[in-house]
């Protein structure tokens, strides 16, 4: 196994104001290896997206730390790219311009790429996500699935070491969702140097299909980390038919329903 690229150590995050003190993350410890595909699952409000926001550098831990290649995360960085559930494309830019802008800005400080070179990279990645011919379309003229392809292409075109994905297929219908899962696995597997992917989802089948390991969260904390030893490359039929899929699916369902997993809201009320 590759060396770890991300180390989360004794991480706690508490929101405080004059009226309440609410702990969102408690004693999170996790080591993620370079090139791993990690899925984070758990009930709504358990802290999945909050943990991802700390990895992004958008939320600061109250105590503990996140290290990437041994360096503490203090804010966003070019070694990380993010894909959200909602596509976050600039509506006044074409698909190609959205990607080229991100590539150019990522490399702006080092002056490694010209605007022309950024456009060439954008074209390359649009073709990788099967959007050749849609380069000059504005986001509003693309379907939801196409917009998410652009968002994935934009993230990958910036050549990050780490790809953070927050329920990126959650707003799509089942067929498009499956197509994008397969596309993502193909892009990840065939990359010259595989990205490290941390993928938040509430869909158990999606997590098993994609992941090397599944991190199951209870409210505020990691409850269990499950290895997914299904061989790669994976086809959907092979995955769904194998014994390991059924075993992991049953285990995850049991984890969801065993005990009291109610999410505690600020003020002490549960839902």
Kinemage of the C-alpha trace (Angstrom):
@kinemage 1
@onewidth
@group {chain A} dominant
@subgroup {mainchain}
@vectorlist {calphas} color= white
{ca unk a 1} P 0.000 0.000 0.000
{ca unk a 2} L 1.177 3.529 -0.744
{ca unk a 3} L 2.309 5.889 1.976
{ca unk a 4} L -0.370 7.983 3.648
{ca unk a 5} L -1.029 11.370 2.085
{ca unk a 6} L -3.642 12.575 4.612
{ca unk a 7} L -3.430 12.244 8.387
{ca unk a 8} L -6.351 13.369 10.547
{ca unk a 9} L -5.306 13.431 14.191
{ca unk a 10} L -7.564 13.945 17.228
{ca unk a 11} L -9.745 16.335 15.253
{ca unk a 12} L -12.501 18.225 17.067
{ca unk a 13} L -14.739 20.991 15.775
{ca unk a 14} L -17.055 22.941 18.059
{ca unk a 15} L -19.260 25.859 17.078
{ca unk a 16} L -19.787 28.370 19.865
{ca unk a 17} L -21.708 31.582 20.379
{ca unk a 18} L -23.290 33.355 23.339
{ca unk a 19} L -26.212 30.921 23.498
{ca unk a 20} L -24.946 27.463 22.536
{ca unk a 21} L -21.907 25.284 22.176
{ca unk a 22} L -22.333 22.550 19.563
{ca unk a 23} L -19.750 19.846 18.819
{ca unk a 24} L -19.857 18.928 15.096
{ca unk a 25} L -16.833 16.593 15.034
{ca unk a 26} L -15.336 14.690 17.953
{ca unk a 27} L -12.026 12.798 18.178
{ca unk a 28} L -11.677 12.092 14.451
{ca unk a 29} L -8.631 9.986 13.566
{ca unk a 30} L -8.050 8.681 10.059
{ca unk a 31} L -5.090 7.911 7.806
{ca unk a 32} L -5.664 7.956 4.027
{ca unk a 33} L -3.142 6.468 1.625
{ca unk a 34} L -2.025 8.035 -1.622
{ca unk a 35} L -4.209 6.874 -4.513
{ca unk a 36} L -6.992 5.521 -2.280
{ca unk a 37} L -10.678 5.968 -3.029
{ca unk a 38} L -12.430 6.644 0.288
{ca unk a 39} L -16.200 6.978 0.664
{ca unk a 40} L -17.721 8.586 3.753
{ca unk a 41} L -21.274 7.512 4.624
{ca unk a 42} L -23.646 8.133 7.517
{ca unk a 43} L -27.031 9.612 8.356
{ca unk a 44} L -27.899 13.175 7.376
{ca unk a 45} L -26.292 15.689 9.712
{ca unk a 46} L -23.695 13.289 11.123
{ca unk a 47} L -20.740 15.445 10.051
{ca unk a 48} L -19.733 14.019 6.652
{ca unk a 49} L -19.721 17.328 4.802
{ca unk a 50} L -18.287 19.137 7.819
{ca unk a 51} L -15.318 16.764 7.828
{ca unk a 52} L -14.850 17.359 4.108
{ca unk a 53} L -14.917 21.121 4.681
{ca unk a 54} L -12.049 20.769 7.167
{ca unk a 55} L -10.095 18.793 4.576
{ca unk a 56} L -10.840 21.568 2.067
{ca unk a 57} L -9.454 24.120 4.506
{ca unk a 58} L -12.735 26.042 4.631
{ca unk a 59} L -13.453 25.079 8.253
{ca unk a 60} L -10.853 25.266 10.993
{ca unk a 61} L -10.634 22.597 13.681
{ca unk a 62} L -11.097 23.605 17.307
{ca unk a 63} L -8.346 21.148 18.227
{ca unk a 64} L -6.331 18.422 16.550
{ca unk a 65} L -4.978 18.706 13.026
{ca unk a 66} L -5.133 17.629 9.404
{ca unk a 67} L -1.825 16.953 7.672
{ca unk a 68} L -1.306 16.598 3.926
{ca unk a 69} L 2.103 15.181 3.081
{ca unk a 70} L 3.159 16.083 6.607
{ca unk a 71} L 2.103 19.753 6.366
{ca unk a 72} L -0.773 21.126 8.413
{ca unk a 73} L -3.845 22.301 6.509
{ca unk a 74} L -4.507 25.967 7.267
{ca unk a 75} L -6.679 26.837 4.266
{ca unk a 76} L -7.504 25.836 0.676
{ca unk a 77} L -4.623 24.663 -1.505
{ca unk a 78} L -3.930 23.830 -5.145
{ca unk a 79} L -3.159 20.198 -4.253
{ca unk a 80} L -6.896 19.806 -3.526
{ca unk a 81} L -9.895 20.212 -5.851
{ca unk a 82} L -13.552 20.042 -4.893
{ca unk a 83} L -16.680 18.839 -6.704
{ca unk a 84} L -19.975 19.774 -5.044
{ca unk a 85} L -23.498 18.403 -5.474
{ca unk a 86} L -24.477 21.631 -7.199
{ca unk a 87} L -22.233 22.313 -10.105
{ca unk a 88} L -20.871 25.763 -9.173
{ca unk a 89} L -20.111 26.700 -12.777
{ca unk a 90} L -19.895 30.330 -13.867
{ca unk a 91} L -23.149 30.781 -15.843
{ca unk a 92} L -21.656 33.449 -18.156
{ca unk a 93} L -18.743 31.219 -19.224
{ca unk a 94} L -18.890 28.333 -21.690
{ca unk a 95} L -18.019 24.809 -20.582
{ca unk a 96} L -14.531 25.209 -22.019
{ca unk a 97} L -14.017 28.652 -20.472
{ca unk a 98} L -15.098 27.372 -17.036
{ca unk a 99} L -12.386 24.723 -17.113
{ca unk a 100} L -9.702 26.905 -18.696
{ca unk a 101} L -10.263 29.656 -16.128
{ca unk a 102} L -9.781 27.209 -13.236
{ca unk a 103} L -6.641 25.743 -14.830
{ca unk a 104} L -5.141 29.169 -15.500
{ca unk a 105} L -5.887 30.496 -12.006
{ca unk a 106} L -4.469 27.354 -10.370
{ca unk a 107} L -1.182 27.875 -12.188
{ca unk a 108} L -1.180 31.675 -12.132
{ca unk a 109} L 1.303 32.126 -9.290
{ca unk a 110} L 3.900 29.877 -10.895
{ca unk a 111} L 3.202 31.204 -14.427
{ca unk a 112} L 3.435 27.648 -15.727
{ca unk a 113} L 0.616 27.918 -18.271
{ca unk a 114} L -0.547 30.506 -20.770
{ca unk a 115} L -4.232 31.150 -21.435
{ca unk a 116} L -3.882 29.320 -24.753
{ca unk a 117} L -2.380 26.273 -23.011
{ca unk a 118} L -5.177 26.398 -20.411
{ca unk a 119} L -7.770 26.256 -23.208
{ca unk a 120} L -5.975 23.277 -24.753
{ca unk a 121} L -6.071 21.430 -21.418
{ca unk a 122} L -9.771 22.312 -21.054
{ca unk a 123} L -10.482 20.797 -24.458
{ca unk a 124} L -8.551 17.643 -23.538
{ca unk a 125} L -10.571 17.089 -20.373
{ca unk a 126} L -13.902 17.877 -22.008
{ca unk a 127} L -13.143 15.065 -24.428
{ca unk a 128} L -12.229 12.774 -21.525
{ca unk a 129} L -15.710 13.268 -20.055
{ca unk a 130} L -17.356 12.753 -23.467
{ca unk a 131} L -18.379 16.365 -24.024
{ca unk a 132} L -16.682 17.007 -27.352
{ca unk a 133} L -19.013 19.244 -29.324
{ca unk a 134} L -20.359 21.001 -26.228
{ca unk a 135} L -17.300 23.191 -25.610
{ca unk a 136} L -19.040 26.463 -26.402
{ca unk a 137} L -22.304 25.811 -24.578
{ca unk a 138} L -23.195 27.872 -21.539
{ca unk a 139} L -24.065 25.848 -18.396
{ca unk a 140} L -27.731 26.810 -18.667
{ca unk a 141} L -27.915 25.001 -22.003
{ca unk a 142} L -26.496 21.763 -20.570
{ca unk a 143} L -28.361 19.056 -18.674
{ca unk a 144} L -27.581 18.441 -15.008
{ca unk a 145} L -25.493 15.395 -15.876
{ca unk a 146} L -23.517 17.370 -18.457
{ca unk a 147} L -22.909 20.204 -16.009
{ca unk a 148} L -21.540 17.726 -13.495
{ca unk a 149} L -19.258 16.282 -16.186
{ca unk a 150} L -17.900 19.780 -16.704
{ca unk a 151} L -17.390 20.153 -12.943
{ca unk a 152} L -15.492 16.842 -12.794
{ca unk a 153} L -13.416 17.781 -15.853
{ca unk a 154} L -12.615 21.151 -14.268
{ca unk a 155} L -11.433 19.542 -11.052
{ca unk a 156} L -9.289 16.932 -12.814
{ca unk a 157} L -7.843 19.430 -15.307
{ca unk a 158} L -6.279 21.364 -12.421
{ca unk a 159} L -4.265 18.197 -11.707
{ca unk a 160} L -4.781 18.018 -7.929
{ca unk a 161} L -3.313 15.264 -5.802
{ca unk a 162} L -6.545 15.056 -3.822
{ca unk a 163} L -10.114 15.165 -5.123
{ca unk a 164} L -12.803 16.030 -2.558
{ca unk a 165} L -16.349 15.212 -3.663
{ca unk a 166} L -19.422 16.179 -1.644
{ca unk a 167} L -22.402 14.083 -2.836
{ca unk a 168} L -21.572 15.040 -6.446
{ca unk a 169} L -24.222 12.802 -8.008
{ca unk a 170} L -26.936 13.293 -5.391
{ca unk a 171} L -29.128 15.566 -7.523
{ca unk a 172} L -29.079 13.335 -10.617
{ca unk a 173} L -31.462 10.592 -11.703
{ca unk a 174} L -30.441 6.955 -11.243
{ca unk a 175} L -29.236 6.221 -14.788
{ca unk a 176} L -27.133 9.377 -15.137
{ca unk a 177} L -25.775 8.765 -11.646
{ca unk a 178} L -24.626 5.262 -12.603
{ca unk a 179} L -23.039 6.552 -15.815
{ca unk a 180} L -21.069 9.191 -13.923
{ca unk a 181} L -19.969 6.674 -11.276
{ca unk a 182} L -18.504 4.518 -14.036
{ca unk a 183} L -16.913 7.523 -15.744
{ca unk a 184} L -15.336 8.662 -12.490
{ca unk a 185} L -13.875 5.202 -11.817
{ca unk a 186} L -12.513 5.042 -15.359
{ca unk a 187} L -10.844 8.464 -15.076
{ca unk a 188} L -9.439 7.614 -11.638
{ca unk a 189} L -8.153 4.193 -12.674
{ca unk a 190} L -6.541 5.307 -15.938
{ca unk a 191} L -4.877 8.429 -14.528
{ca unk a 192} L -1.088 8.184 -14.818
{ca unk a 193} L -0.874 8.834 -11.084
{ca unk a 194} L -4.173 8.038 -9.391
{ca unk a 195} L -5.719 10.834 -7.392
{ca unk a 196} L -6.619 10.328 -3.770
{ca unk a 197} L -10.419 10.644 -3.660
{ca unk a 198} L -12.580 11.392 -0.613
{ca unk a 199} L -16.202 11.003 -1.672
{ca unk a 200} L -19.169 11.832 0.586
{ca unk a 201} L -22.400 9.977 -0.193
{ca unk a 202} L -25.563 8.730 1.487
{ca unk a 203} L -25.964 5.985 -1.139
{ca unk a 204} L -24.663 2.633 0.133
{ca unk a 205} L -24.527 0.953 -3.286
{ca unk a 206} L -22.563 3.890 -4.669
{ca unk a 207} L -20.076 3.700 -1.807
{ca unk a 208} L -19.484 -0.047 -2.235
{ca unk a 209} L -19.125 0.273 -6.011
{ca unk a 210} L -16.564 3.082 -5.790
{ca unk a 211} L -14.557 2.677 -2.603
{ca unk a 212} L -11.403 0.968 -1.409
{ca unk a 213} L -12.563 1.745 2.135
{ca unk a 214} L -15.835 3.062 3.541
{ca unk a 215} L -15.781 5.359 6.553
{ca unk a 216} L -19.056 5.012 8.460
{ca unk a 217} L -19.893 8.014 10.639
{ca unk a 218} L -22.246 8.315 13.554
{ca unk a 219} L -23.153 11.832 14.643
{ca unk a 220} L -19.866 13.690 15.261
{ca unk a 221} L -17.516 10.701 15.030
{ca unk a 222} L -16.137 7.847 12.960
{ca unk a 223} L -17.739 4.598 14.081
{ca unk a 224} L -16.046 2.091 11.778
{ca unk a 225} L -13.845 1.847 8.682
{ca unk a 226} L -14.743 -1.016 6.326
{ca unk a 227} L -12.406 -2.473 3.701
{ca unk a 228} L -13.952 -3.122 0.283
{ca unk a 229} L -11.920 -5.982 -1.165
{ca unk a 230} L -13.881 -6.352 -4.393
{ca unk a 231} L -11.301 -6.670 -7.213
{ca unk a 232} L -10.730 -3.864 -9.707
{ca unk a 233} L -11.521 -3.011 -12.424
{ca unk a 234} L -15.155 -3.334 -11.388
{ca unk a 235} L -18.256 -3.752 -13.488
{ca unk a 236} L -21.605 -3.057 -11.924
{ca unk a 237} L -22.905 -6.551 -12.679
{ca unk a 238} L -19.850 -8.253 -11.162
{ca unk a 239} L -19.997 -6.076 -8.041
{ca unk a 240} L -23.708 -6.619 -7.389
{ca unk a 241} L -23.406 -10.376 -7.904
{ca unk a 242} L -20.427 -10.964 -5.624
{ca unk a 243} L -20.675 -12.201 -2.040
{ca unk a 244} L -18.616 -9.308 -0.668
{ca unk a 245} L -21.155 -6.776 -1.949
{ca unk a 246} L -24.021 -8.417 -0.071
{ca unk a 247} L -21.950 -8.744 3.104
{ca unk a 248} L -20.840 -5.092 3.102
{ca unk a 249} L -24.311 -3.848 2.176
{ca unk a 250} L -25.879 -5.814 5.040
{ca unk a 251} L -23.233 -4.567 7.456
{ca unk a 252} L -23.778 -0.939 6.487
{ca unk a 253} L -27.549 -1.265 6.811
{ca unk a 254} L -27.135 -2.782 10.259
{ca unk a 255} L -24.849 0.079 11.275
{ca unk a 256} L -27.457 2.586 10.129
{ca unk a 257} L -30.225 1.006 12.172
{ca unk a 258} L -28.527 -0.368 15.259
{ca unk a 259} L -28.677 1.737 18.422
{ca unk a 260} L -29.732 5.355 18.638
{ca unk a 261} L -28.299 7.269 15.684
{ca unk a 262} L -30.490 10.322 15.995
{ca unk a 263} L -28.711 13.490 15.013
{ca unk a 264} L -28.492 15.926 17.899
{ca unk a 265} L -29.192 19.488 16.834
{ca unk a 266} L -27.886 22.655 18.489
{ca unk a 267} L -29.977 23.191 21.597
{ca unk a 268} L -30.165 19.476 22.361
{ca unk a 269} L -33.148 18.425 20.229
{ca unk a 270} L -32.854 15.256 18.164
{ca unk a 271} L -34.421 14.475 14.833
